[in-house]
C-alpha cells in the first residue's frame, strides 16, 4: 500500500502530529509526504528518520496552505495514485482534506483515533456520542482513501531512515479560493511546554470554584513541575480560561507521563482527551466523581486545601 501523509511544520521541524502519522503509516506500506511550505529541506531529515522516502512540496507564498495543499494533492494523486492519504486533525489538515474530498469526489473519515488495514480494506475508528461509543468505519469506495486522525492517537518513533528526497512542484492553480491571502500571523503566547507535547499536565475544572483560583492552583503547580496547564470544557465555556487550554474531545488530546486533574468531575468528553496518560492523579471532593474510574491515584478532598499543601511540599524539596 502506498500511503501519503500531509506534513505540517512547527518551529522549523515536522509537527508532532505529522511524525505520529508517519510512524503509523510505515506499518502499512511505502510512505511519502506532501508538504506545503517554504523550506522542505529542513523537514526532510526528520521525516526520513521516521520512515518517509520522498517529499513533494510547493511554496504557497501568502496563500492559504490548505487551499494550495488540496490543489497540489489533486494534481499529484492523478499522477502517482496513492492508496491512502492521512491528515492530522488540525486547522490546515481539515481545510486540505475537505477540499480534496470535493475535488476527487471521495468520502472522508475525520476525527479518527485508530487505523487498521486488512488487505485492501482500510478501517478508521473514532469516538461518538461524547466518547461513550467507539465506532469502526471501513471504506467501501475506490481508493484513494482520505482520513484525518486526532493528534496523540499514535506514538512517534524514529526508524533510523535516511533523509527523504525532496521534489519541488510548481504551485498549482487553486481557483478563487487561491486568491485569499494571509495578512498576519499571531502566535499563541505561552510559558513552558505546549499543552499537547508536555510530559506533565495539570488541568483544572469547575471544582476550582472560580476563575481566580486557576492561577494560584493550576498554573503554579504546573510551573513547579515544569509542565503545562489545561482545563475542562466547563471552565472554558464559562470564560475562566482560553479555549487553547481545553482538554477533551472538542479540545486537545494529551498523553503526558503525569496528568493531574484538579476539581474535574471526569465527564466522558474530558476523559477522551486525557485517559491515555501514563499516570493520572485526581483530586476531587466528590468521592463518586467519574474521574476516579481512570485515575491511578485519587485524593478525595477539597482542592483549596490539598493543592496548597502539595505546592508547599514541592517547594520545600527544591
C-alpha atoms as a printed R data frame, in Angstrom:
    type eleno elety resid chain resno       x      y       z
1   ATOM     1    CA   UNK     A     1   0.000  0.000   0.000
2   ATOM     2    CA   UNK     A     2   1.245  3.474  -0.880
3   ATOM     3    CA   UNK     A     3   0.473  5.851   1.981
4   ATOM     4    CA   UNK     A     4   0.812  9.622   1.792
5   ATOM     5    CA   UNK     A     5   0.961 11.914   4.824
6   ATOM     6    CA   UNK     A     6   0.034 15.598   4.606
7   ATOM     7    CA   UNK     A     7   3.005 17.031   6.507
8   ATOM     8    CA   UNK     A     8   2.817 20.138   8.665
9   ATOM     9    CA   UNK     A     9   5.543 22.186  10.322
10  ATOM    10    CA   UNK     A    10   6.080 23.622  13.792
11  ATOM    11    CA   UNK     A    11   9.129 25.700  14.723
12  ATOM    12    CA   UNK     A    12  11.033 24.716  11.557
13  ATOM    13    CA   UNK     A    13  10.553 20.982  12.120
14  ATOM    14    CA   UNK     A    14   7.807 18.441  11.413
15  ATOM    15    CA   UNK     A    15   4.801 18.824  13.683
16  ATOM    16    CA   UNK     A    16   4.498 16.084  16.291
17  ATOM    17    CA   UNK     A    17   1.149 15.076  14.769
18  ATOM    18    CA   UNK     A    18   2.881 14.557  11.405
19  ATOM    19    CA   UNK     A    19   5.533 12.290  12.891
20  ATOM    20    CA   UNK     A    20   2.817 10.286  14.660
21  ATOM    21    CA   UNK     A    21   1.049  9.698  11.346
22  ATOM    22    CA   UNK     A    22   4.295  8.781   9.580
23  ATOM    23    CA   UNK     A    23   5.134  6.234  12.288
24  ATOM    24    CA   UNK     A    24   1.758  4.551  11.847
25  ATOM    25    CA   UNK     A    25   1.902  4.808   8.054
26  ATOM    26    CA   UNK     A    26   5.166  2.907   7.781
27  ATOM    27    CA   UNK     A    27   3.441 -0.113   9.332
28  ATOM    28    CA   UNK     A    28   1.093 -0.118   6.356
29  ATOM    29    CA   UNK     A    29   3.453  0.240   3.411
30  ATOM    30    CA   UNK     A    30   5.533  2.736   1.447
31  ATOM    31    CA   UNK     A    31   5.344  6.242   2.934
32  ATOM    32    CA   UNK     A    32   5.660  9.546   1.124
33  ATOM    33    CA   UNK     A    33   4.736 13.056   2.271
34  ATOM    34    CA   UNK     A    34   3.282 16.194   0.760
35  ATOM    35    CA   UNK     A    35   4.347 19.483   2.344
36  ATOM    36    CA   UNK     A    36   3.074 22.970   1.603
37  ATOM    37    CA   UNK     A    37   5.685 25.384   2.907
38  ATOM    38    CA   UNK     A    38   8.868 27.285   2.202
39  ATOM    39    CA   UNK     A    39  11.645 25.009   3.498
40  ATOM    40    CA   UNK     A    40  11.008 21.333   2.856
41  ATOM    41    CA   UNK     A    41  14.746 20.589   3.078
42  ATOM    42    CA   UNK     A    42  14.648 21.322   6.828
43  ATOM    43    CA   UNK     A    43  11.942 18.685   7.261
44  ATOM    44    CA   UNK     A    44  13.483 16.031   5.008
45  ATOM    45    CA   UNK     A    45  15.859 14.704   7.667
46  ATOM    46    CA   UNK     A    46  13.346 14.153  10.500
47  ATOM    47    CA   UNK     A    47  10.697 12.864   8.086
48  ATOM    48    CA   UNK     A    48  13.144 10.382   6.583
49  ATOM    49    CA   UNK     A    49  14.265  9.300  10.034
50  ATOM    50    CA   UNK     A    50  10.652  8.349  10.774
51  ATOM    51    CA   UNK     A    51  10.093  6.451   7.527
52  ATOM    52    CA   UNK     A    52   9.286  8.892   4.698
53  ATOM    53    CA   UNK     A    53  11.076  8.140   1.429
54  ATOM    54    CA   UNK     A    54  10.068 11.209  -0.595
55  ATOM    55    CA   UNK     A    55   8.542 14.645  -0.029
56  ATOM    56    CA   UNK     A    56   6.562 16.527  -2.680
57  ATOM    57    CA   UNK     A    57   6.472 20.221  -1.895
58  ATOM    58    CA   UNK     A    58   5.385 23.646  -3.087
59  ATOM    59    CA   UNK     A    59   5.630 27.117  -1.565
60  ATOM    60    CA   UNK     A    60   2.182 28.674  -1.052
61  ATOM    61    CA   UNK     A    61   3.552 32.179  -0.587
62  ATOM    62    CA   UNK     A    62   0.837 34.242   1.091
63  ATOM    63    CA   UNK     A    63  -1.977 31.904   0.013
64  ATOM    64    CA   UNK     A    64  -3.866 29.693   2.467
65  ATOM    65    CA   UNK     A    65  -1.871 26.447   2.917
66  ATOM    66    CA   UNK     A    66  -4.959 24.220   2.927
67  ATOM    67    CA   UNK     A    67  -6.206 25.657  -0.357
68  ATOM    68    CA   UNK     A    68  -2.856 25.181  -2.078
69  ATOM    69    CA   UNK     A    69  -2.411 21.771  -0.441
70  ATOM    70    CA   UNK     A    70  -5.696 20.449  -1.797
71  ATOM    71    CA   UNK     A    71  -4.891 21.705  -5.293
72  ATOM    72    CA   UNK     A    72  -1.413 20.184  -5.139
73  ATOM    73    CA   UNK     A    73  -2.706 16.850  -3.885
74  ATOM    74    CA   UNK     A    74  -5.380 16.722  -6.581
75  ATOM    75    CA   UNK     A    75  -2.664 17.119  -9.187
76  ATOM    76    CA   UNK     A    76  -0.272 14.613  -7.592
77  ATOM    77    CA   UNK     A    77  -2.911 11.940  -6.908
78  ATOM    78    CA   UNK     A    78  -3.733 11.766 -10.600
79  ATOM    79    CA   UNK     A    79  -0.049 11.227 -11.350
80  ATOM    80    CA   UNK     A    80   1.083  8.874  -8.558
81  ATOM    81    CA   UNK     A    81  -2.122  7.072  -7.445
82  ATOM    82    CA   UNK     A    82  -1.587  6.692  -3.666
83  ATOM    83    CA   UNK     A    83  -3.895  4.290  -1.843
84  ATOM    84    CA   UNK     A    84  -4.339  6.156   1.443
85  ATOM    85    CA   UNK     A    85  -3.921  9.822   2.387
86  ATOM    86    CA   UNK     A    86  -3.562 10.726   6.060
87  ATOM    87    CA   UNK     A    87  -4.067 14.179   7.553
88  ATOM    88    CA   UNK     A    88  -3.735 15.441  11.108
89  ATOM    89    CA   UNK     A    89  -6.968 16.692  12.684
90  ATOM    90    CA   UNK     A    90  -5.589 20.247  12.614
91  ATOM    91    CA   UNK     A    91  -6.824 23.517  11.117
92  ATOM    92    CA   UNK     A    92  -4.795 23.195   7.904
93  ATOM    93    CA   UNK     A    93  -5.283 19.435   7.752
94  ATOM    94    CA   UNK     A    94  -9.059 19.720   7.945
95  ATOM    95    CA   UNK     A    95  -9.069 22.512   5.380
96  ATOM    96    CA   UNK     A    96  -6.991 20.499   2.897
97  ATOM    97    CA   UNK     A    97  -8.808 17.173   3.304
98  ATOM    98    CA   UNK     A    98 -12.259 18.746   2.906
99  ATOM    99    CA   UNK     A    99 -11.289 20.500  -0.318
100 ATOM   100    CA   UNK     A   100  -9.554 17.371  -1.610
101 ATOM   101    CA   UNK     A   101 -12.638 15.267  -0.885
102 ATOM   102    CA   UNK     A   102 -14.696 17.524  -3.146
103 ATOM   103    CA   UNK     A   103 -12.029 17.670  -5.874
104 ATOM   104    CA   UNK     A   104 -11.631 13.877  -6.019
105 ATOM   105    CA   UNK     A   105 -15.284 13.097  -5.305
106 ATOM   106    CA   UNK     A   106 -14.269 10.765  -2.472
107 ATOM   107    CA   UNK     A   107 -15.737 10.382   1.029
108 ATOM   108    CA   UNK     A   108 -13.562 11.137   4.023
109 ATOM   109    CA   UNK     A   109 -13.386  9.970   7.633
110 ATOM   110    CA   UNK     A   110 -12.353 12.507  10.252
111 ATOM   111    CA   UNK     A   111 -11.587 12.670  13.968
112 ATOM   112    CA   UNK     A   112 -10.052  9.191  13.849
113 ATOM   113    CA   UNK     A   113  -8.326  7.643  16.839
114 ATOM   114    CA   UNK     A   114  -7.261  4.323  15.293
115 ATOM   115    CA   UNK     A   115  -6.348  2.986  11.880
116 ATOM   116    CA   UNK     A   116  -6.261 -0.588  10.587
117 ATOM   117    CA   UNK     A   117  -5.594 -2.153   7.190
118 ATOM   118    CA   UNK     A   118  -6.673 -5.653   6.183
119 ATOM   119    CA   UNK     A   119  -5.685 -6.390   2.619
120 ATOM   120    CA   UNK     A   120  -7.109 -3.534   0.592
121 ATOM   121    CA   UNK     A   121  -9.647 -2.568   3.284
122 ATOM   122    CA   UNK     A   122  -8.939  0.476   5.444
123 ATOM   123    CA   UNK     A   123 -10.814  0.966   8.723
124 ATOM   124    CA   UNK     A   124 -10.809  4.124  10.843
125 ATOM   125    CA   UNK     A   125 -12.007  4.123  14.457
126 ATOM   126    CA   UNK     A   126 -13.358  7.143  16.288
127 ATOM   127    CA   UNK     A   127 -15.356  8.067  19.357
128 ATOM   128    CA   UNK     A   128 -19.028  9.013  19.035
129 ATOM   129    CA   UNK     A   129 -21.730 10.325  21.380
130 ATOM   130    CA   UNK     A   130 -19.276 12.165  23.598
131 ATOM   131    CA   UNK     A   131 -16.868  9.247  23.651
132 ATOM   132    CA   UNK     A   132 -19.415  6.787  25.006
133 ATOM   133    CA   UNK     A   133 -19.304  4.669  21.847
134 ATOM   134    CA   UNK     A   134 -16.299  3.616  19.749
135 ATOM   135    CA   UNK     A   135 -17.141  3.197  16.063
136 ATOM   136    CA   UNK     A   136 -15.107  1.441  13.357
137 ATOM   137    CA   UNK     A   137 -15.845  2.532   9.785
138 ATOM   138    CA   UNK     A   138 -14.451  0.806   6.688
139 ATOM   139    CA   UNK     A   139 -14.110  2.489   3.308
140 ATOM   140    CA   UNK     A   140 -16.067  0.783   0.534
141 ATOM   141    CA   UNK     A   141 -15.272  3.334  -2.183
142 ATOM   142    CA   UNK     A   142 -12.358  3.030  -4.619
143 ATOM   143    CA   UNK     A   143  -9.025  4.440  -3.435
144 ATOM   144    CA   UNK     A   144  -7.552  6.840  -2.603
145 ATOM   145    CA   UNK     A   145  -8.954  6.771   0.928
146 ATOM   146    CA   UNK     A   146  -8.953 10.032   2.901
147 ATOM   147    CA   UNK     A   147  -8.672 10.047   6.690
148 ATOM   148    CA   UNK     A   148  -7.966 12.698   9.337
149 ATOM   149    CA   UNK     A   149  -6.551 11.444  12.648
150 ATOM   150    CA   UNK     A   150  -6.578 13.142  16.035
151 ATOM   151    CA   UNK     A   151  -3.150 14.039  17.463
152 ATOM   152    CA   UNK     A   152  -1.719 11.639  20.075
153 ATOM   153    CA   UNK     A   153  -3.581  8.676  18.588
154 ATOM   154    CA   UNK     A   154  -0.202  7.082  17.811
155 ATOM   155    CA   UNK     A   155   3.299  7.404  19.250
156 ATOM   156    CA   UNK     A   156   6.010  8.999  17.113
157 ATOM   157    CA   UNK     A   157   9.019  6.698  16.887
158 ATOM   158    CA   UNK     A   158  12.045  7.079  14.566
159 ATOM   159    CA   UNK     A   159  13.052  4.163  12.366
160 ATOM   160    CA   UNK     A   160  16.573  5.282  11.530
161 ATOM   161    CA   UNK     A   161  15.895  6.029   7.868
162 ATOM   162    CA   UNK     A   162  17.916  8.372   5.685
163 ATOM   163    CA   UNK     A   163  16.723 11.865   4.799
164 ATOM   164    CA   UNK     A   164  13.784 11.859   2.392
165 ATOM   165    CA   UNK     A   165  14.268 13.081  -1.145
166 ATOM   166    CA   UNK     A   166  12.602 16.410  -1.930
167 ATOM   167    CA   UNK     A   167  10.775 17.115  -5.194
168 ATOM   168    CA   UNK     A   168   9.639 20.688  -5.711
169 ATOM   169    CA   UNK     A   169   6.385 21.042  -7.631
170 ATOM   170    CA   UNK     A   170   5.136 24.249  -9.234
171 ATOM   171    CA   UNK     A   171   2.297 25.809  -7.262
172 ATOM   172    CA   UNK     A   172  -0.952 24.698  -8.937
173 ATOM   173    CA   UNK     A   173  -3.872 26.926  -9.798
174 ATOM   174    CA   UNK     A   174  -6.237 26.962  -6.832
175 ATOM   175    CA   UNK     A   175  -9.177 28.901  -8.278
176 ATOM   176    CA   UNK     A   176 -10.880 31.775  -6.487
177 ATOM   177    CA   UNK     A   177 -10.002 30.340  -3.073
178 ATOM   178    CA   UNK     A   178  -6.334 30.670  -4.033
179 ATOM   179    CA   UNK     A   179  -6.767 34.437  -4.220
180 ATOM   180    CA   UNK     A   180  -7.185 34.707  -0.432
181 ATOM   181    CA   UNK     A   181  -4.064 35.992   1.302
182 ATOM   182    CA   UNK     A   182  -2.664 35.546   4.803
183 ATOM   183    CA   UNK     A   183  -2.029 39.100   6.014
184 ATOM   184    CA   UNK     A   184  -0.906 38.489   9.590
185 ATOM   185    CA   UNK     A   185   0.042 35.589  11.842
186 ATOM   186    CA   UNK     A   186  -0.329 35.637  15.607
187 ATOM   187    CA   UNK     A   187   1.496 33.092  17.726
188 ATOM   188    CA   UNK     A   188  -0.186 31.995  20.931
189 ATOM   189    CA   UNK     A   189   1.706 33.311  23.935
190 ATOM   190    CA   UNK     A   190   2.630 30.710  26.492
191 ATOM   191    CA   UNK     A   191   5.152 29.857  29.153
192 ATOM   192    CA   UNK     A   192   6.613 26.375  29.350
193 ATOM   193    CA   UNK     A   193   5.910 23.455  27.006
194 ATOM   194    CA   UNK     A   194   2.994 23.151  24.589
195 ATOM   195    CA   UNK     A   195  -0.032 21.543  26.205
196 ATOM   196    CA   UNK     A   196  -0.221 18.644  23.731
197 ATOM   197    CA   UNK     A   197   3.525 17.906  23.995
198 ATOM   198    CA   UNK     A   198   4.067 18.352  27.738
199 ATOM   199    CA   UNK     A   199   5.233 15.411  29.853
200 ATOM   200    CA   UNK     A   200   3.285 16.810  32.817
201 ATOM   201    CA   UNK     A   201  -0.173 18.384  32.520
202 ATOM   202    CA   UNK     A   202  -2.147 19.963  35.360
203 ATOM   203    CA   UNK     A   203  -5.793 20.690  34.500
204 ATOM   204    CA   UNK     A   204  -8.493 22.472  36.429
205 ATOM   205    CA   UNK     A   205 -12.262 22.077  36.382
206 ATOM   206    CA   UNK     A   206 -15.424 23.532  37.827
207 ATOM   207    CA   UNK     A   207 -14.407 22.265  41.273
208 ATOM   208    CA   UNK     A   208 -11.918 25.150  41.478
209 ATOM   209    CA   UNK     A   209 -14.921 27.319  42.298
210 ATOM   210    CA   UNK     A   210 -13.862 30.473  40.444
211 ATOM   211    CA   UNK     A   211 -11.605 31.801  37.707
212 ATOM   212    CA   UNK     A   212  -9.440 33.475  40.352
213 ATOM   213    CA   UNK     A   213  -8.431 30.067  41.739
214 ATOM   214    CA   UNK     A   214  -6.944 28.853  38.441
215 ATOM   215    CA   UNK     A   215  -3.637 30.698  38.518
216 ATOM   216    CA   UNK     A   216  -2.619 30.005  42.160
217 ATOM   217    CA   UNK     A   217  -3.608 26.343  41.993
218 ATOM   218    CA   UNK     A   218  -3.313 25.062  38.397
219 ATOM   219    CA   UNK     A   219  -0.682 27.367  36.898
220 ATOM   220    CA   UNK     A   220   1.512 27.356  39.979
221 ATOM   221    CA   UNK     A   221   1.550 23.571  40.271
222 ATOM   222    CA   UNK     A   222   2.157 23.148  36.527
223 ATOM   223    CA   UNK     A   223   5.099 25.568  36.605
224 ATOM   224    CA   UNK     A   224   6.669 23.848  39.612
225 ATOM   225    CA   UNK     A   225   6.502 20.521  37.757
226 ATOM   226    CA   UNK     A   226   7.802 22.081  34.512
227 ATOM   227    CA   UNK     A   227   4.536 21.140  32.849
228 ATOM   228    CA   UNK     A   228   1.620 22.751  31.041
229 ATOM   229    CA   UNK     A   229  -1.747 23.869  32.385
230 ATOM   230    CA   UNK     A   230  -5.028 22.629  30.916
231 ATOM   231    CA   UNK     A   231  -8.727 22.855  31.610
232 ATOM   232    CA   UNK     A   232 -12.045 21.102  31.310
233 ATOM   233    CA   UNK     A   233 -14.633 22.307  28.831
234 ATOM   234    CA   UNK     A   234 -16.842 23.573  31.647
235 ATOM   235    CA   UNK     A   235 -14.465 26.332  32.723
236 ATOM   236    CA   UNK     A   236 -13.512 27.162  29.123
237 ATOM   237    CA   UNK     A   237 -17.198 27.660  28.299
238 ATOM   238    CA   UNK     A   238 -17.523 29.738  31.464
239 ATOM   239    CA   UNK     A   239 -14.774 32.044  30.208
240 ATOM   240    CA   UNK     A   240 -12.320 31.322  33.022
241 ATOM   241    CA   UNK     A   241  -9.510 30.296  30.656
242 ATOM   242    CA   UNK     A   242  -8.980 30.436  26.870
243 ATOM   243    CA   UNK     A   243 -10.006 27.612  24.545
244 ATOM   244    CA   UNK     A   244  -6.326 26.851  23.838
245 ATOM   245    CA   UNK     A   245  -6.182 25.161  27.260
246 ATOM   246    CA   UNK     A   246  -9.171 22.855  26.745
247 ATOM   247    CA   UNK     A   247  -8.510 19.119  27.050
248 ATOM   248    CA   UNK     A   248 -11.133 16.746  25.684
249 ATOM   249    CA   UNK     A   249 -12.985 15.553  22.639
250 ATOM   250    CA   UNK     A   250 -13.579 19.088  21.356
251 ATOM   251    CA   UNK     A   251 -10.239 20.342  22.661
252 ATOM   252    CA   UNK     A   252  -6.751 18.904  22.706
253 ATOM   253    CA   UNK     A   253  -5.685 15.315  23.256
254 ATOM   254    CA   UNK     A   254  -2.796 14.886  25.682
255 ATOM   255    CA   UNK     A   255  -0.730 11.848  26.656
256 ATOM   256    CA   UNK     A   256   1.711 13.055  29.305
257 ATOM   257    CA   UNK     A   257   3.642 10.880  31.714
258 ATOM   258    CA   UNK     A   258   1.640 12.539  34.514
259 ATOM   259    CA   UNK     A   259  -1.819 14.103  34.311
260 ATOM   260    CA   UNK     A   260  -3.170 15.886  37.390
261 ATOM   261    CA   UNK     A   261  -6.896 16.682  37.430
262 ATOM   262    CA   UNK     A   262  -7.932 19.315  39.958
263 ATOM   263    CA   UNK     A   263 -11.647 19.643  40.633
264 ATOM   264    CA   UNK     A   264 -12.584 17.853  37.394
265 ATOM   265    CA   UNK     A   265 -15.576 15.529  37.637
266 ATOM   266    CA   UNK     A   266 -14.499 13.462  34.633
267 ATOM   267    CA   UNK     A   267 -17.225 13.745  32.025
268 ATOM   268    CA   UNK     A   268 -16.698 11.377  29.109
269 ATOM   269    CA   UNK     A   269 -15.917 14.321  26.826
270 ATOM   270    CA   UNK     A   270 -12.928 15.173  29.011
271 ATOM   271    CA   UNK     A   271 -11.771 11.595  29.528
272 ATOM   272    CA   UNK     A   272 -11.430 11.104  25.768
273 ATOM   273    CA   UNK     A   273  -8.723 13.776  25.769
274 ATOM   274    CA   UNK     A   274  -6.546 12.507  28.630
275 ATOM   275    CA   UNK     A   275  -7.229  8.888  29.526
276 ATOM   276    CA   UNK     A   276  -4.188  7.746  27.540
277 ATOM   277    CA   UNK     A   277  -1.863  9.454  30.052
278 ATOM   278    CA   UNK     A   278   0.730  7.170  31.654
279 ATOM   279    CA   UNK     A   279  -0.247  8.167  35.196
280 ATOM   280    CA   UNK     A   280  -3.368 10.027  36.311
281 ATOM   281    CA   UNK     A   281  -3.754 11.785  39.668
282 ATOM   282    CA   UNK     A   282  -7.203 13.136  40.528
283 ATOM   283    CA   UNK     A   283  -8.125 15.449  43.401
284 ATOM   284    CA   UNK     A   284 -11.845 15.966  43.914
285 ATOM   285    CA   UNK     A   285 -14.068 16.339  46.971
286 ATOM   286    CA   UNK     A   286 -16.720 14.092  45.391
287 ATOM   287    CA   UNK     A   287 -15.624 10.516  46.014
288 ATOM   288    CA   UNK     A   288 -18.079  9.281  43.366
289 ATOM   289    CA   UNK     A   289 -16.718 11.502  40.583
290 ATOM   290    CA   UNK     A   290 -16.169  9.575  37.303
291 ATOM   291    CA   UNK     A   291 -12.574 10.848  37.109
292 ATOM   292    CA   UNK     A   292 -11.632  8.307  39.782
293 ATOM   293    CA   UNK     A   293 -12.552  5.467  37.424
294 ATOM   294    CA   UNK     A   294  -9.487  6.219  35.280
295 ATOM   295    CA   UNK     A   295  -7.193  7.628  37.980
296 ATOM   296    CA   UNK     A   296  -4.137  5.699  39.149
297 ATOM   297    CA   UNK     A   297  -4.185  7.705  42.354
298 ATOM   298    CA   UNK     A   298  -7.213  9.515  43.729
299 ATOM   299    CA   UNK     A   299  -7.410 12.010  46.576
300 ATOM   300    CA   UNK     A   300 -10.866 12.749  47.944
301 ATOM   301    CA   UNK     A   301 -10.586 16.258  49.297
302 ATOM   302    CA   UNK     A   302 -11.019 19.975  48.690
303 ATOM   303    CA   UNK     A   303  -8.522 21.218  46.075
304 ATOM   304    CA   UNK     A   304  -8.252 24.500  48.006
305 ATOM   305    CA   UNK     A   305  -6.870 22.589  50.983
306 ATOM   306    CA   UNK     A   306  -4.964 19.759  49.279
307 ATOM   307    CA   UNK     A   307  -3.190 21.557  46.419
308 ATOM   308    CA   UNK     A   308  -1.572 24.331  48.521
309 ATOM   309    CA   UNK     A   309  -0.075 21.584  50.715
310 ATOM   310    CA   UNK     A   310   1.255 19.822  47.601
311 ATOM   311    CA   UNK     A   311   2.746 23.068  46.309
312 ATOM   312    CA   UNK     A   312   4.309 23.755  49.704
313 ATOM   313    CA   UNK     A   313   5.857 20.259  49.799
314 ATOM   314    CA   UNK     A   314   7.323 20.597  46.304
315 ATOM   315    CA   UNK     A   315   8.836 23.998  47.064
316 ATOM   316    CA   UNK     A   316  10.384 22.589  50.241
317 ATOM   317    CA   UNK     A   317  12.271 19.983  48.202
318 ATOM   318    CA   UNK     A   318  13.639 22.439  45.625
